[in-house]
Amino acid sequence: GFNKGLPELFMGQARVNEISNKLKVAEEEVVTLDRQKQEIAAEAAAEMERTRSVHTQELDQFRRTYEEHVAEIVQASKEVEQAITEAQRRANGEVQQVREA
């Protein structure tokens, strides 16, 4: 009966080796996937930081542009006021000349 059990023993041993190898492969895959997960997380964090940085820069640029725009409007309104004052002065001067004539 000993020889009859031998092939089964070899079959069993082969099966154990096969399962053991599959387990090794699975463990390596887990390690690989974990590394990939960490890389993706790091990439996502870096991308978020980049996006935040770009967003901050865009906001700063927008603020500067807005402030320049406001300054231009203020300057333009001063020039308009001066032009109005000048026109009134001229008009008054012309009225004065008409009165004196």
Secondary structure as GFF3:
##gff-version 3
##sequence-region A 1 101
A	DSSP	alpha_helix	2	100	.	.	.	ID=ss1
###
